[in-house]
Amino acid sequence: MTHAATIRGIESPALAAASALQELSAQLRDPTLAPARFGVLGEEYAAAWLARRGWSTLSRNWHTRYGELDLVMLDPERTIVFVEVKTRRTMRYGSPQEAVTARKRLRLRRAGVQWLLEPEHRIAHNGVRFDVISILLEASGPSVRYIPEAF
């Protein structure tokens, strides 16, 4: 999903991302959201949060036999970043990032290799890494914990 906003005729992805963050924050606070929808909104929130910081989305919810890559992003330094997003309403079952187990990390690495091997994904880049974004819903709204080079 690409967002753009205009200020005096100039497109501003950062402004669009800020607007998207406000809208998604309100949606995430809905207590009637089904868990799957809550997770999707968390991924959208993470993508907008990164876009506001100058990142570009390369792929979302990319599926392989090893599992799904939530976000594949290109950071401002042209590093391809595979981002695992975990969203929680409470800490009842531990922090969101605790859900990224050793088994999950292995599957994500394998999925990342598959993504990189696809001919349409061959772009100029300065490296590859795996990050985690943990989103915890607090009274004031979503709280983001960004973990670069998580594994």
CYANA upper distance limits for C-alpha pairs under 8 A (distance plus 0.5 A):
  3 HIS  CA     13 PRO  CA      6.53
  3 HIS  CA     16 ALA  CA      5.99
  3 HIS  CA     17 ALA  CA      7.15
  4 ALA  CA     11 GLU  CA      6.38
  4 ALA  CA     12 SER  CA      6.23
  4 ALA  CA     13 PRO  CA      5.24
  4 ALA  CA     14 ALA  CA      8.45
  4 ALA  CA     15 LEU  CA      7.99
  4 ALA  CA     16 ALA  CA      5.59
  4 ALA  CA     17 ALA  CA      8.33
  5 ALA  CA     10 ILE  CA      8.40
  5 ALA  CA     11 GLU  CA      5.77
  5 ALA  CA     12 SER  CA      5.59
  5 ALA  CA     13 PRO  CA      6.74
  5 ALA  CA     15 LEU  CA      6.66
  5 ALA  CA     16 ALA  CA      5.50
  6 THR  CA     10 ILE  CA      5.58
  6 THR  CA     11 GLU  CA      4.88
  6 THR  CA     12 SER  CA      6.27
  7 ILE  CA     11 GLU  CA      7.02
  7 ILE  CA     12 SER  CA      7.49
 12 SER  CA     16 ALA  CA      6.90
 13 PRO  CA     17 ALA  CA      6.50
 13 PRO  CA     51 ALA  CA      7.60
 13 PRO  CA     52 ARG  CA      7.50
 14 ALA  CA     18 ALA  CA      6.71
 14 ALA  CA     51 ALA  CA      6.93
 14 ALA  CA     52 ARG  CA      4.83
 14 ALA  CA     53 ARG  CA      7.58
 14 ALA  CA     54 GLY  CA      7.57
 15 LEU  CA     19 SER  CA      6.83
 15 LEU  CA     52 ARG  CA      7.80
 16 ALA  CA     20 ALA  CA      6.64
 17 ALA  CA     21 LEU  CA      6.56
 17 ALA  CA     48 ALA  CA      5.44
 17 ALA  CA     49 TRP  CA      7.34
 17 ALA  CA     51 ALA  CA      6.60
 17 ALA  CA     52 ARG  CA      5.72
 18 ALA  CA     22 GLN  CA      6.98
 18 ALA  CA     48 ALA  CA      7.85
 18 ALA  CA     49 TRP  CA      8.22
 18 ALA  CA     52 ARG  CA      6.94
 19 SER  CA     23 GLU  CA      6.92
 20 ALA  CA     24 LEU  CA      6.48
 20 ALA  CA     45 TYR  CA      8.15
 20 ALA  CA     48 ALA  CA      6.99
 21 LEU  CA     25 SER  CA      6.38
 21 LEU  CA     45 TYR  CA      6.50
 21 LEU  CA     48 ALA  CA      6.68
 21 LEU  CA     49 TRP  CA      7.34
 22 GLN  CA     26 ALA  CA      6.94
 23 GLU  CA     27 GLN  CA      6.93
 24 LEU  CA     28 LEU  CA      6.53
 24 LEU  CA     41 LEU  CA      7.19
 24 LEU  CA     44 GLU  CA      8.09
 24 LEU  CA     45 TYR  CA      6.60
 25 SER  CA     29 ARG  CA      7.05
 25 SER  CA     45 TYR  CA      8.05
 25 SER  CA    141 GLY  CA      6.49
 25 SER  CA    142 PRO  CA      6.77
 26 ALA  CA     30 ASP  CA      7.73
 26 ALA  CA    141 GLY  CA      8.19
 27 GLN  CA     41 LEU  CA      8.19
 28 LEU  CA     33 LEU  CA      8.23
 28 LEU  CA     38 PHE  CA      6.95
 28 LEU  CA     41 LEU  CA      7.14
 28 LEU  CA     42 GLY  CA      8.00
 28 LEU  CA    137 LEU  CA      8.12
 28 LEU  CA    141 GLY  CA      8.44
 28 LEU  CA    142 PRO  CA      8.16
 29 ARG  CA    137 LEU  CA      7.94
 29 ARG  CA    141 GLY  CA      7.50
 33 LEU  CA     37 ARG  CA      6.74
 33 LEU  CA     38 PHE  CA      6.42
 34 ALA  CA     38 PHE  CA      6.63
 35 PRO  CA     39 GLY  CA      6.73
 36 ALA  CA     40 VAL  CA      6.85
 37 ARG  CA     41 LEU  CA      6.67
 38 PHE  CA     42 GLY  CA      6.69
 38 PHE  CA     87 THR  CA      8.08
 39 GLY  CA     43 GLU  CA      6.84
 39 GLY  CA     86 LYS  CA      7.88
 39 GLY  CA     87 THR  CA      6.46
 40 VAL  CA     44 GLU  CA      6.80
 41 LEU  CA     45 TYR  CA      6.52
 42 GLY  CA     46 ALA  CA      6.67
 42 GLY  CA     85 VAL  CA      7.71
 42 GLY  CA     86 LYS  CA      7.85
 42 GLY  CA     87 THR  CA      6.11
 42 GLY  CA    135 ILE  CA      7.41
 43 GLU  CA     47 ALA  CA      6.69
 43 GLU  CA     70 ASP  CA      7.45
 43 GLU  CA     71 LEU  CA      8.15
 43 GLU  CA     85 VAL  CA      6.45
 43 GLU  CA     86 LYS  CA      8.39
 43 GLU  CA     87 THR  CA      8.45
 44 GLU  CA     48 ALA  CA      6.71
 45 TYR  CA     49 TRP  CA      6.51
 46 ALA  CA     50 LEU  CA      6.68
 46 ALA  CA     85 VAL  CA      7.60
 46 ALA  CA    133 ILE  CA      7.42
 47 ALA  CA     51 ALA  CA      6.55
 47 ALA  CA     57 THR  CA      7.81
 47 ALA  CA     71 LEU  CA      7.79
 48 ALA  CA     52 ARG  CA      6.59
 49 TRP  CA     53 ARG  CA      7.35
 50 LEU  CA     54 GLY  CA      7.17
 50 LEU  CA     55 TRP  CA      5.94
 50 LEU  CA     56 SER  CA      8.37
 51 ALA  CA     55 TRP  CA      5.13
 51 ALA  CA     56 SER  CA      6.59
 51 ALA  CA     57 THR  CA      8.22
 54 GLY  CA     75 ASP  CA      7.43
 54 GLY  CA     76 PRO  CA      6.49
 55 TRP  CA     73 MET  CA      7.00
 55 TRP  CA     74 LEU  CA      6.15
 55 TRP  CA     75 ASP  CA      5.06
 55 TRP  CA     76 PRO  CA      6.33
 56 SER  CA     73 MET  CA      6.04
 56 SER  CA     74 LEU  CA      5.62
 56 SER  CA     75 ASP  CA      7.05
 57 THR  CA     71 LEU  CA      7.71
 57 THR  CA     72 VAL  CA      6.71
 57 THR  CA     73 MET  CA      5.06
 57 THR  CA     74 LEU  CA      6.91
 58 LEU  CA     71 LEU  CA      8.20
 58 LEU  CA     72 VAL  CA      5.85
 58 LEU  CA     73 MET  CA      5.72
 58 LEU  CA     74 LEU  CA      7.20
 59 SER  CA     71 LEU  CA      6.41
 59 SER  CA     72 VAL  CA      5.44
 59 SER  CA     73 MET  CA      7.51
 60 ARG  CA     69 LEU  CA      7.46
 60 ARG  CA     70 ASP  CA      6.05
 60 ARG  CA     71 LEU  CA      5.18
 60 ARG  CA     72 VAL  CA      6.80
 61 ASN  CA     68 GLU  CA      6.33
 61 ASN  CA     69 LEU  CA      5.87
 61 ASN  CA     70 ASP  CA      5.07
 61 ASN  CA     71 LEU  CA      6.83
 62 TRP  CA     68 GLU  CA      5.90
 62 TRP  CA     69 LEU  CA      5.58
 62 TRP  CA     70 ASP  CA      7.23
 62 TRP  CA     71 LEU  CA      8.22
 63 HIS  CA     67 GLY  CA      6.32
 63 HIS  CA     68 GLU  CA      4.92
 63 HIS  CA     69 LEU  CA      6.98
 63 HIS  CA    111 ALA  CA      8.38
 64 THR  CA     68 GLU  CA      6.68
 64 THR  CA    111 ALA  CA      6.55
 64 THR  CA    114 GLN  CA      7.84
 65 ARG  CA    111 ALA  CA      8.22
 66 TYR  CA    107 ARG  CA      5.83
 66 TYR  CA    108 LEU  CA      7.70
 66 TYR  CA    110 ARG  CA      6.96
 66 TYR  CA    111 ALA  CA      6.05
 67 GLY  CA    107 ARG  CA      7.00
 67 GLY  CA    108 LEU  CA      7.54
 67 GLY  CA    111 ALA  CA      7.00
 68 GLU  CA    108 LEU  CA      8.04
 68 GLU  CA    111 ALA  CA      7.65
 69 LEU  CA     82 PHE  CA      7.47
 69 LEU  CA     83 VAL  CA      7.84
 69 LEU  CA     84 GLU  CA      7.38
 69 LEU  CA    108 LEU  CA      7.29
 69 LEU  CA    111 ALA  CA      7.37
 69 LEU  CA    112 GLY  CA      7.91
 70 ASP  CA     82 PHE  CA      8.23
 70 ASP  CA     83 VAL  CA      6.82
 70 ASP  CA     84 GLU  CA      6.10
 70 ASP  CA     85 VAL  CA      6.97
 71 LEU  CA     82 PHE  CA      6.46
 71 LEU  CA     83 VAL  CA      5.56
 71 LEU  CA     84 GLU  CA      7.21
 71 LEU  CA     85 VAL  CA      8.32
 72 VAL  CA     80 ILE  CA      7.46
 72 VAL  CA     81 VAL  CA      6.23
 72 VAL  CA     82 PHE  CA      5.15
 72 VAL  CA     83 VAL  CA      6.62
 73 MET  CA     80 ILE  CA      6.29
 73 MET  CA     81 VAL  CA      5.58
 73 MET  CA     82 PHE  CA      6.93
 73 MET  CA     83 VAL  CA      7.82
 74 LEU  CA     78 ARG  CA      6.04
 74 LEU  CA     79 THR  CA      6.05
 74 LEU  CA     80 ILE  CA      5.24
 74 LEU  CA     81 VAL  CA      6.54
 75 ASP  CA     79 THR  CA      5.93
 75 ASP  CA     80 ILE  CA      7.19
 75 ASP  CA     81 VAL  CA      7.51
 77 GLU  CA    126 ASN  CA      7.74
 78 ARG  CA    124 ALA  CA      8.14
 78 ARG  CA    125 HIS  CA      5.52
 78 ARG  CA    126 ASN  CA      6.08
 78 ARG  CA    127 GLY  CA      8.09
 79 THR  CA    125 HIS  CA      5.99
 79 THR  CA    126 ASN  CA      5.55
 79 THR  CA    127 GLY  CA      5.41
 79 THR  CA    128 VAL  CA      6.09
 79 THR  CA    129 ARG  CA      7.91
 80 ILE  CA    125 HIS  CA      7.02
 80 ILE  CA    126 ASN  CA      8.09
 80 ILE  CA    127 GLY  CA      6.74
 80 ILE  CA    128 VAL  CA      5.28
 80 ILE  CA    129 ARG  CA      7.09
 81 VAL  CA    128 VAL  CA      6.27
 81 VAL  CA    129 ARG  CA      5.57
 81 VAL  CA    130 PHE  CA      6.18
 81 VAL  CA    131 ASP  CA      7.20
 82 PHE  CA    112 GLY  CA      7.46
 82 PHE  CA    128 VAL  CA      8.28
 82 PHE  CA    129 ARG  CA      6.85
 82 PHE  CA    130 PHE  CA      5.32
 82 PHE  CA    131 ASP  CA      6.71
 83 VAL  CA    130 PHE  CA      6.44
 83 VAL  CA    131 ASP  CA      5.36
 83 VAL  CA    132 VAL  CA      5.92
 83 VAL  CA    133 ILE  CA      7.38
 84 GLU  CA    130 PHE  CA      8.18
 84 GLU  CA    131 ASP  CA      6.93
 84 GLU  CA    132 VAL  CA      5.31
 84 GLU  CA    133 ILE  CA      6.77
 85 VAL  CA    132 VAL  CA      6.40
 85 VAL  CA    133 ILE  CA      5.36
 85 VAL  CA    134 SER  CA      6.51
 85 VAL  CA    135 ILE  CA      8.06
 86 LYS  CA     96 PRO  CA      5.66
 86 LYS  CA     97 GLN  CA      6.82
 86 LYS  CA     99 ALA  CA      7.88
 86 LYS  CA    132 VAL  CA      8.20
 86 LYS  CA    133 ILE  CA      6.89
 86 LYS  CA    134 SER  CA      5.51
 86 LYS  CA    135 ILE  CA      6.65
 87 THR  CA     96 PRO  CA      6.43
 87 THR  CA    134 SER  CA      6.49
 87 THR  CA    135 ILE  CA      5.07
 87 THR  CA    136 LEU  CA      6.37
 87 THR  CA    137 LEU  CA      8.24
 88 ARG  CA     95 SER  CA      8.20
 88 ARG  CA     96 PRO  CA      6.42
 88 ARG  CA    135 ILE  CA      6.82
 88 ARG  CA    136 LEU  CA      5.52
 88 ARG  CA    137 LEU  CA      6.83
 89 ARG  CA    136 LEU  CA      6.34
 89 ARG  CA    137 LEU  CA      5.37
 89 ARG  CA    138 GLU  CA      7.97
 90 THR  CA    136 LEU  CA      7.19
 90 THR  CA    137 LEU  CA      7.30
 90 THR  CA    138 GLU  CA      8.45
 91 MET  CA     95 SER  CA      5.91
 91 MET  CA     96 PRO  CA      8.15
 91 MET  CA    136 LEU  CA      8.38
 94 GLY  CA     98 GLU  CA      6.93
 94 GLY  CA     99 ALA  CA      8.44
 95 SER  CA     99 ALA  CA      7.95
 95 SER  CA    134 SER  CA      8.38
 95 SER  CA    136 LEU  CA      8.45
 96 PRO  CA    100 VAL  CA      8.41
 96 PRO  CA    134 SER  CA      5.87
 96 PRO  CA    135 ILE  CA      7.32
 96 PRO  CA    136 LEU  CA      7.59
 97 GLN  CA    132 VAL  CA      7.52
 97 GLN  CA    133 ILE  CA      7.96
 97 GLN  CA    134 SER  CA      6.04
100 VAL  CA    104 LYS  CA      6.19
100 VAL  CA    105 ARG  CA      6.96
101 THR  CA    105 ARG  CA      6.67
102 ALA  CA    106 LEU  CA      6.79
103 ARG  CA    107 ARG  CA      6.87
104 LYS  CA    108 LEU  CA      6.63
105 ARG  CA    109 ARG  CA      6.66
105 ARG  CA    151 PHE  CA      7.75
106 LEU  CA    110 ARG  CA      6.84
107 ARG  CA    111 ALA  CA      6.61
108 LEU  CA    112 GLY  CA      6.45
109 ARG  CA    113 VAL  CA      6.83
110 ARG  CA    114 GLN  CA      6.89
111 ALA  CA    115 TRP  CA      6.73
112 GLY  CA    116 LEU  CA      6.75
113 VAL  CA    117 LEU  CA      6.75
114 GLN  CA    118 GLU  CA      7.18
115 TRP  CA    121 HIS  CA      7.36
116 LEU  CA    121 HIS  CA      6.47
116 LEU  CA    122 ARG  CA      7.31
117 LEU  CA    121 HIS  CA      7.77
117 LEU  CA    122 ARG  CA      8.17
118 GLU  CA    122 ARG  CA      7.57
129 ARG  CA    149 GLU  CA      6.42
129 ARG  CA    151 PHE  CA      8.38
130 PHE  CA    148 PRO  CA      7.62
130 PHE  CA    149 GLU  CA      5.88
130 PHE  CA    150 ALA  CA      6.50
130 PHE  CA    151 PHE  CA      6.44
131 ASP  CA    146 TYR  CA      8.08
131 ASP  CA    147 ILE  CA      6.16
131 ASP  CA    148 PRO  CA      5.07
131 ASP  CA    149 GLU  CA      5.53
131 ASP  CA    150 ALA  CA      5.45
131 ASP  CA    151 PHE  CA      7.65
132 VAL  CA    146 TYR  CA      6.67
132 VAL  CA    147 ILE  CA      5.58
132 VAL  CA    148 PRO  CA      7.08
132 VAL  CA    149 GLU  CA      8.40
132 VAL  CA    150 ALA  CA      6.53
133 ILE  CA    144 VAL  CA      7.26
133 ILE  CA    145 ARG  CA      6.27
133 ILE  CA    146 TYR  CA      5.17
133 ILE  CA    147 ILE  CA      6.61
134 SER  CA    144 VAL  CA      6.28
134 SER  CA    145 ARG  CA      5.50
134 SER  CA    146 TYR  CA      6.90
134 SER  CA    147 ILE  CA      8.40
135 ILE  CA    142 PRO  CA      6.64
135 ILE  CA    143 SER  CA      6.01
135 ILE  CA    144 VAL  CA      5.19
135 ILE  CA    145 ARG  CA      6.85
136 LEU  CA    142 PRO  CA      6.17
136 LEU  CA    143 SER  CA      5.70
136 LEU  CA    144 VAL  CA      7.19
137 LEU  CA    141 GLY  CA      6.18
137 LEU  CA    142 PRO  CA      4.90
137 LEU  CA    143 SER  CA      6.59
138 GLU  CA    142 PRO  CA      6.27
138 GLU  CA    143 SER  CA      7.00
